[in-house]
Amino acid sequence: MSARLLTSAKAQMAAGEYYEAHQRLRTLANRYMKAVGQEESTQADPPVKVSQTIDLLVEGARTFLEHNQTSSAADLIAYVLDIYGRSAWWTRYAADKQRLTVLLMQMPASEPQRPRLLKGLLNWSTKGSTWKLPAYLSAGDPDLHHLLGTRLAQDRLFEAAEAHLLLGIHDSAPRLAQLMHTWAAQSTTAMPDEPMADSGLFAARAVLPYLALHKPNSASYFMETYLAENPPHDASASNGGGPGGALANDPLAQYQTLASSPMAHFCQLLLLAVERQAKEVFLKLRREYPVQWGASSEAANQLLDIIGETYFNISIPKQSNPFQDIMQALFAPGGSNKPSLLPSGGPGLD
């Protein structure tokens, strides 16, 4: 039945009868969903008819996108998310999250419904997936963030991709490093109004949030990949602009190949201090580097406060929930081409 209906709807789309095809698919979906009882909606496995309906809606949305009918596609995807939102049918999650992500990323960034649908997809993932995050972080499935970030990076939506990759899986770190490498290459004067800034700010933009989000392994993986792809060679490192001289005699320095960029140098030593729980080195880094942050000082200090408390038991004033502040910063509306330490969101997810 559903296969025949889909064939018929596709024929209508091919004939330009988009409204009729849309109504045909929605009518069947409504009919099946009304027939589902309350008891069935609490079961782990969806009834066969509902499962077929979801497949029908997803395939219908894909076909609408092929015909550049993004509004109709968005409506059918929203229907799928609504079905999952009012049921316990989570056994389909692993399979559906990838194909729904692909569909959403096929929509142009100008499609007004895309941000809302991306939010809906992430909200769905917090309810039904089997992965676990630390209690303080409920931003959605890391694997889903990885898929979204990877796709947005391919679209060169750097800030939107950055936020998702920071919240992704361990293997998101090299993707984020590649993104930062590309972004840095496009921004030879990343912050022209801040002469003390250097290309290593792109490294700090990932390392500090990773550490604040309790992801030190991802931070190290990022840094390793970033330096391999984009070894900084800023002249400012050779004129005393960074703390290389101040920390040259520190025992930690012998374990690290120091980058020429002050900010990349800072990130290397910060990661090493975290790894070896070297509180005094952390405090020394904070004393030696303030001049480097420029316009990013407030964000840097906020993140470093969290890092100090997390890894070195240095108390900070409890004026707010720091992790909530990070999440709000990651997905704040708007954006800028000037890199700072906290991503400002972008067209991928408002």
JOMOFEN-V228073 format. One record per residue. N is the residue number from 0. NEAR is the number of other ideal C-beta (glycine too) atoms within 8 Angstrom. D_FIRST is the distance of its C-alpha to the first C-alpha in whole Angstrom. Layout:
((N/NEAR/D_FIRST) (N/NEAR/D_FIRST))
//
This chain:
((0/4/0) (1/10/4) (2/6/6) (3/7/5) (4/12/6) (5/12/9) (6/8/10) (7/9/11) (8/13/12) (9/10/14) (10/8/16) (11/12/17) (12/14/18) (13/6/20) (14/6/21) (15/5/23) (16/8/21) (17/12/20) (18/6/21) (19/8/18) (20/15/15) (21/13/17) (22/8/16) (23/12/13) (24/15/12) (25/11/14) (26/8/13) (27/12/10) (28/12/12) (29/8/15) (30/8/13) (31/12/12) (32/10/15) (33/6/17) (34/7/16) (35/10/17) (36/6/21) (37/5/24) (38/6/25) (39/10/21) (40/11/22) (41/7/25) (42/9/24) (43/6/24) (44/6/21) (45/12/18) (46/8/15) (47/6/12) (48/9/10) (49/14/13) (50/10/13) (51/10/10) (52/14/10) (53/13/14) (54/9/13) (55/14/11) (56/14/14) (57/15/16) (58/9/15) (59/14/15) (60/15/18) (61/10/19) (62/11/18) (63/16/20) (64/13/23) (65/6/23) (66/8/24) (67/5/26) (68/11/24) (69/12/26) (70/8/25) (71/12/22) (72/15/21) (73/14/24) (74/11/22) (75/16/19) (76/15/21) (77/12/23) (78/11/20) (79/14/19) (80/13/23) (81/8/23) (82/13/20) (83/13/22) (84/10/25) (85/6/25) (86/9/24) (87/8/25) (88/13/22) (89/10/25) (90/7/24) (91/11/21) (92/11/24) (93/7/26) (94/7/23) (95/12/22) (96/15/25) (97/9/26) (98/9/23) (99/13/23) (100/13/27) (101/9/26) (102/14/24) (103/12/27) (104/10/29) (105/6/28) (106/13/29) (107/6/32) (108/9/35) (109/4/35) (110/10/32) (111/5/33) (112/12/30) (113/12/30) (114/11/33) (115/8/32) (116/13/28) (117/12/31) (118/10/32) (119/11/29) (120/15/28) (121/14/32) (122/10/32) (123/12/29) (124/13/30) (125/11/33) (126/8/31) (127/9/29) (128/12/31) (129/3/33) (130/7/36) (131/3/39) (132/8/41) (133/5/45) (134/4/45) (135/5/46) (136/11/43) (137/5/40) (138/10/39) (139/12/35) (140/11/34) (141/12/37) (142/10/34) (143/14/32) (144/17/35) (145/15/36) (146/11/33) (147/15/34) (148/17/37) (149/12/37) (150/12/34) (151/14/37) (152/14/40) (153/6/38) (154/9/38) (155/6/42) (156/12/41) (157/11/44) (158/12/44) (159/14/41) (160/18/40) (161/15/43) (162/16/42) (163/16/39) (164/17/41) (165/14/44) (166/12/41) (167/13/39) (168/8/40) (169/7/43) (170/8/42) (171/17/41) (172/15/45) (173/10/46) (174/14/43) (175/14/45) (176/15/48) (177/11/47) (178/13/46) (179/15/49) (180/12/51) (181/10/49) (182/11/50) (183/11/53) (184/8/54) (185/6/53) (186/10/55) (187/5/58) (188/5/60) (189/13/57) (190/11/60) (191/5/62) (192/4/64) (193/8/64) (194/3/67) (195/9/67) (196/11/63) (197/16/62) (198/12/59) (199/16/58) (200/14/57) (201/16/54) (202/17/54) (203/13/55) (204/14/52) (205/17/50) (206/14/53) (207/15/54) (208/15/51) (209/14/49) (210/17/53) (211/13/52) (212/11/49) (213/9/50) (214/8/49) (215/12/52) (216/7/50) (217/11/48) (218/15/51) (219/10/53) (220/11/50) (221/16/50) (222/15/54) (223/8/54) (224/12/51) (225/15/52) (226/13/56) (227/6/55) (228/8/53) (229/12/55) (230/7/59) (231/15/61) (232/6/64) (233/11/65) (234/6/69) (235/11/69) (236/15/69) (237/6/72) (238/6/74) (239/5/74) (240/10/71) (241/14/69) (242/13/70) (243/10/71) (244/6/74) (245/7/74) (246/14/72) (247/7/74) (248/4/76) (249/9/73) (250/4/72) (251/13/68) (252/11/69) (253/5/70) (254/5/66) (255/9/65) (256/4/65) (257/8/65) (258/12/64) (259/11/66) (260/16/64) (261/16/65) (262/16/61) (263/17/60) (264/16/63) (265/15/63) (266/14/59) (267/14/60) (268/16/63) (269/14/61) (270/14/59) (271/13/62) (272/14/63) (273/13/60) (274/8/60) (275/8/63) (276/8/63) (277/9/66) (278/9/67) (279/6/70) (280/14/68) (281/15/66) (282/8/68) (283/12/70) (284/14/67) (285/10/67) (286/7/70) (287/10/70) (288/12/67) (289/8/67) (290/6/68) (291/13/66) (292/11/63) (293/9/64) (294/9/61) (295/11/59) (296/9/62) (297/6/60) (298/11/57) (299/12/59) (300/9/61) (301/11/58) (302/15/56) (303/10/59) (304/11/60) (305/13/57) (306/15/57) (307/12/61) (308/11/60) (309/9/57) (310/10/59) (311/10/63) (312/4/63) (313/8/64) (314/4/63) (315/9/62) (316/3/62) (317/4/59) (318/3/59) (319/6/55) (320/5/52) (321/11/53) (322/11/49) (323/8/48) (324/10/50) (325/14/49) (326/10/45) (327/8/46) (328/11/48) (329/14/45) (330/9/42) (331/8/45) (332/4/44) (333/6/46) (334/9/47) (335/7/50) (336/4/51) (337/7/54) (338/9/53) (339/10/54) (340/12/54) (341/11/51) (342/12/48) (343/11/47) (344/15/43) (345/14/42) (346/8/39) (347/14/36) (348/13/37) (349/7/39))
//
